[in-house]
Amino acid sequence: MNEVIRSVKLPDFLDFLLITYETVDKVAEGLQQSPIFYTKLLIDASSITKAYQTNHMPLLIVADQDHTINFASMGCSDEVVHGLKQAILEVDK
């Protein structure tokens, strides 16, 4: 994620929302090992992950300032990361 964030002209105008079923302690431990820049956290949100049936996979959504969703995907394959980067760059114009 940080590689994608670094490629954006003005990353401080972006917010990354991390929604996870994990506990606060588990997320804190993970972020100490691999911090994610510009991230807001929604931790222990199993009701959300269950409702969207994520199967514990990361959901990646890009929305513009008008809250229009420009990109949405699940997982972290190379194709998903490429699409994420393109969508962020488009919103960053």
Backbone as CSV, one residue per row, in Angstrom:
resi,resn,N_x,N_y,N_z,CA_x,CA_y,CA_z,C_x,C_y,C_z
1,MET,0.809,-1.185,0.000,0.000,0.000,0.000,0.854,1.251,0.000
2,ASN,1.898,1.250,0.813,2.709,2.459,0.921,3.357,2.827,-0.410
3,GLU,3.706,1.838,-1.215,4.272,2.120,-2.538,3.253,2.858,-3.397
4,VAL,2.015,2.433,-3.332,0.951,3.101,-4.077,0.763,4.513,-3.541
5,ILE,0.750,4.675,-2.233,0.557,5.997,-1.622,1.679,6.941,-2.024
6,ARG,2.909,6.451,-2.050,4.056,7.297,-2.415,3.984,7.790,-3.862
7,SER,3.237,7.088,-4.711,3.163,7.477,-6.115,2.165,8.613,-6.358
8,VAL,1.436,9.003,-5.337,0.407,10.034,-5.473,1.022,11.397,-5.186
9,LYS,0.607,12.406,-5.987,1.151,13.751,-5.830,0.886,14.329,-4.448
10,LEU,-0.349,14.247,-3.983,-0.743,14.864,-2.724,-1.390,13.826,-1.800
11,PRO,-0.609,12.909,-1.261,-1.206,11.823,-0.479,-1.908,12.298,0.791
12,ASP,-1.546,13.493,1.302,-2.189,13.947,2.529,-3.653,14.310,2.307
13,PHE,-4.101,14.401,1.057,-5.504,14.642,0.756,-6.288,13.329,0.671
14,LEU,-5.600,12.222,0.800,-6.248,10.915,0.748,-6.403,10.361,2.154
15,ASP,-7.474,9.655,2.369,-7.670,8.924,3.613,-7.784,7.456,3.273
16,PHE,-7.089,6.643,4.001,-7.182,5.197,3.834,-7.862,4.656,5.077
17,LEU,-8.976,4.012,4.881,-9.752,3.456,5.978,-9.500,1.961,6.028
18,LEU,-8.967,1.508,7.127,-8.696,0.095,7.337,-9.830,-0.478,8.177
19,ILE,-10.620,-1.355,7.582,-11.720,-2.009,8.284,-11.325,-3.464,8.480
20,THR,-11.286,-3.896,9.725,-10.834,-5.253,10.000,-11.636,-5.882,11.128
21,TYR,-11.718,-7.178,11.074,-12.349,-7.954,12.134,-11.385,-8.168,13.295
22,GLU,-10.113,-7.853,13.086,-9.083,-8.109,14.096,-9.264,-7.208,15.324
23,THR,-8.673,-7.628,16.431,-8.723,-6.860,17.672,-7.724,-5.705,17.615
24,VAL,-7.890,-4.771,18.541,-6.989,-3.622,18.621,-5.545,-4.078,18.793
25,ASP,-5.314,-5.028,19.697,-3.954,-5.505,19.954,-3.333,-6.128,18.710
26,LYS,-4.102,-6.936,17.994,-3.593,-7.607,16.791,-3.243,-6.579,15.712
27,VAL,-4.099,-5.576,15.534,-3.842,-4.541,14.525,-2.628,-3.705,14.920
28,ALA,-2.523,-3.329,16.188,-1.377,-2.549,16.653,-0.078,-3.304,16.406
29,GLU,-0.085,-4.598,16.679,1.098,-5.429,16.444,1.458,-5.447,14.956
30,GLY,0.459,-5.626,14.104,0.705,-5.659,12.661,1.203,-4.335,12.116
31,LEU,0.629,-3.227,12.610,1.033,-1.906,12.116,2.408,-1.502,12.629
32,GLN,2.835,-2.070,13.763,4.199,-1.818,14.216,5.194,-2.455,13.257
33,GLN,4.847,-3.617,12.733,5.723,-4.316,11.794,5.657,-3.698,10.402
34,SER,4.459,-3.310,9.974,4.263,-2.760,8.627,3.252,-1.614,8.681
35,PRO,3.706,-0.412,9.049,2.767,0.708,9.119,2.202,1.050,7.740
36,ILE,0.988,1.563,7.728,0.361,2.044,6.491,0.139,3.543,6.658
37,PHE,0.693,4.342,5.751,0.582,5.790,5.840,-0.863,6.252,5.638
38,TYR,-1.211,7.364,6.271,-2.495,8.044,6.074,-3.694,7.135,6.321
39,THR,-3.608,6.273,7.313,-4.668,5.296,7.547,-5.508,5.678,8.750
40,LYS,-6.811,5.572,8.588,-7.750,5.655,9.696,-8.216,4.233,9.950
41,LEU,-8.426,3.909,11.206,-8.714,2.522,11.562,-10.146,2.330,12.047
42,LEU,-10.752,1.256,11.606,-12.022,0.780,12.143,-11.758,-0.666,12.530
43,ILE,-11.473,-0.860,13.793,-10.974,-2.142,14.278,-12.085,-2.921,14.976
44,ASP,-11.966,-4.220,14.949,-12.934,-5.120,15.584,-14.312,-4.898,14.969
45,ALA,-14.342,-4.779,13.662,-15.567,-4.481,12.916,-16.106,-5.735,12.245
46,SER,-16.185,-6.798,13.019,-16.624,-8.066,12.431,-18.045,-7.980,11.879
47,SER,-18.882,-7.113,12.431,-20.238,-6.980,11.892,-20.204,-6.455,10.452
48,ILE,-19.240,-5.597,10.150,-19.101,-5.070,8.782,-18.522,-6.139,7.867
49,THR,-17.463,-6.812,8.313,-16.840,-7.816,7.449,-17.778,-8.995,7.202
50,LYS,-18.612,-9.323,8.186,-19.606,-10.381,7.981,-20.697,-9.936,7.019
51,ALA,-21.175,-8.694,7.180,-22.251,-8.191,6.324,-21.829,-8.162,4.858
52,TYR,-20.568,-7.815,4.601,-20.074,-7.752,3.228,-19.421,-9.052,2.781
53,GLN,-19.443,-10.058,3.614,-18.927,-11.385,3.300,-17.527,-11.324,2.682
54,THR,-16.626,-10.682,3.396,-15.271,-10.488,2.886,-14.380,-11.710,3.030
55,ASN,-14.789,-12.663,3.844,-13.960,-13.838,4.102,-12.553,-13.433,4.536
56,HIS,-12.471,-12.340,5.274,-11.218,-11.822,5.828,-10.241,-11.346,4.755
57,MET,-10.727,-11.085,3.559,-9.890,-10.531,2.499,-9.962,-9.007,2.567
58,PRO,-8.894,-8.307,2.194,-8.952,-6.845,2.196,-9.889,-6.334,1.102
59,LEU,-10.659,-5.324,1.450,-11.507,-4.632,0.478,-10.831,-3.319,0.145
60,LEU,-10.716,-3.026,-1.126,-10.076,-1.801,-1.569,-11.103,-0.982,-2.344
61,ILE,-11.389,0.210,-1.834,-12.396,1.075,-2.443,-11.794,2.462,-2.578
62,VAL,-11.955,3.067,-3.746,-11.501,4.429,-3.974,-12.726,5.265,-4.314
63,ALA,-12.906,6.338,-3.568,-14.004,7.266,-3.830,-13.436,8.674,-3.946
64,ASP,-14.089,9.490,-4.766,-13.618,10.867,-4.910,-14.234,11.751,-3.826
65,GLN,-13.983,13.070,-3.918,-14.479,13.991,-2.891,-15.998,14.061,-2.842
66,ASP,-16.650,13.662,-3.914,-18.113,13.638,-3.954,-18.659,12.288,-3.496
67,HIS,-17.777,11.421,-3.022,-18.116,10.083,-2.518,-18.571,9.133,-3.624
68,THR,-18.196,9.434,-4.854,-18.464,8.535,-5.975,-17.392,7.453,-5.971
69,ILE,-17.814,6.203,-5.968,-16.851,5.102,-5.946,-16.267,4.926,-7.348
70,ASN,-14.946,5.060,-7.439,-14.237,4.935,-8.707,-13.610,3.562,-8.880
71,PHE,-13.462,2.835,-7.783,-12.808,1.531,-7.828,-13.217,0.744,-6.590
72,ALA,-13.490,-0.517,-6.769,-13.767,-1.397,-5.634,-13.326,-2.807,-6.001
73,SER,-12.605,-3.445,-5.094,-12.155,-4.803,-5.348,-11.819,-5.464,-4.025
74,MET,-11.635,-6.763,-4.073,-11.283,-7.532,-2.890,-9.998,-8.305,-3.189
75,GLY,-9.093,-8.335,-2.214,-7.846,-9.059,-2.381,-6.693,-8.122,-2.682
76,CYS,-5.535,-8.694,-2.925,-4.330,-7.888,-3.178,-3.499,-8.442,-4.326
77,SER,-4.144,-8.978,-5.347,-3.385,-9.482,-6.489,-2.724,-8.313,-7.216
78,ASP,-1.792,-8.607,-8.099,-1.118,-7.556,-8.866,-2.120,-6.728,-9.665
79,GLU,-3.135,-7.393,-10.238,-4.143,-6.677,-11.030,-4.948,-5.722,-10.150
80,VAL,-5.277,-6.160,-8.948,-6.041,-5.316,-8.024,-5.209,-4.106,-7.608
81,VAL,-3.957,-4.323,-7.269,-3.081,-3.223,-6.857,-2.898,-2.240,-8.007
82,HIS,-2.748,-2.740,-9.239,-2.621,-1.853,-10.398,-3.895,-1.010,-10.567
83,GLY,-5.056,-1.650,-10.464,-6.320,-0.921,-10.576,-6.484,0.098,-9.475
84,LEU,-6.066,-0.264,-8.265,-6.121,0.660,-7.139,-5.268,1.891,-7.407
85,LYS,-4.046,1.653,-7.872,-3.136,2.764,-8.149,-3.706,3.680,-9.233
86,GLN,-4.231,3.108,-10.292,-4.816,3.912,-11.372,-5.985,4.748,-10.850
87,ALA,-6.830,4.161,-10.023,-7.992,4.877,-9.488,-7.559,6.015,-8.570
88,ILE,-6.553,5.779,-7.731,-6.052,6.826,-6.844,-5.457,7.961,-7.657
89,LEU,-4.690,7.636,-8.674,-4.091,8.676,-9.516,-5.167,9.494,-10.222
90,GLU,-6.239,8.843,-10.625,-7.342,9.540,-11.295,-8.030,10.517,-10.320
91,VAL,-8.259,10.073,-9.097,-8.894,10.923,-8.093,-7.956,12.050,-7.666
92,ASP,-6.650,11.803,-7.746,-5.630,12.756,-7.299,-5.398,13.888,-8.299
93,LYS,-6.036,13.841,-9.472,-5.786,14.871,-10.504,-6.310,16.221,-10.075
